[in-house]
Amino acid sequence: MAISVGSLFSLIIVLLVIGLLVWLAFYILGALGPPEPVATIIRVIVVVVAVLLLITVLLNLAGIGTGFKITQLLGPVIA
């Protein structure tokens, strides 16, 4: 299985965007300071969504179709 340079570059950009969004969500959550049970629930939801997006990106890179293309969702961000 050969991976092209373009797909690796796209993967790196998508991972950076996902990481930046997760960091931003944690930063805003820390700045707003909601009560502790709510903050924990929001953190768990952010992590679960980030992991699902990461799994989708890696499955698409491996050639296993999931029907969801994260690069189309983040197309305006990447371009």
N, C-alpha and C positions, 0 to 999 in steps of 0.2 A: 504494500500500500504506500503510495507516494503522496506526500502532502506538498502542495505548491506553496511558494513563497507568499503569494497573494492571500491564500487562505490563512496562513500563519499570521500575517500582518493584520488581517481582519479579526482573527481570534484575539490577538493581543489588544487591539483597540476595544473590542467588545468587553473583554475582561477588565480593562482599565475603566471603562464607562460604568460597568456594574459595580466595581469596587468603589468608584467615586460616589455613586448614588447611595451605596450602603453606608459609606463613611458620612456622607451628608445627612442621611436619615438619623444616624446615631448622634451626630453633632447637634442637629436641631432638637432631637429628643432630650439631650443633655441640657441644652440651653433653655428649653421651655419648662423642664422639670415637672412633668405630670406626677401624680401620686404613684407610689411604687408598684402596686399591682398592674396598673394600666401601662406603665413604662415597660415592665417585664413582658407583658403581652405584646406590645408593639415591637419590642426587640425580637421576640421569637418570630413574629410574622415577617419582619424584614429579613431575618436570616433564612427562613424557610423559602421565601420568594426568591432570594438571591441564589440559594442552592438549587432550586428548581430551574432557574434560568441558566445556571452554570451546567447542569446536567443536560439541558436541552441543547446548549451550544456544543458541548462535547459529543453528544450523540449525532448531531448534524455533521460535525467534523468527521466522525467515524463512518458516515454514510448510512446511518440508520435513520430513516425518515420518521420524524415525529409529527409532521404536519404543521409545526409552528416554527417560523423562521425569525429568530431574534434579530438577525441583521436587517430584515425588512422593518421591524419595529424601531430599531435604532438607526435606520437609514439617514434621516435628517441630521442626527447627531454626528454620524461618521463622515458624511459628505461635506 
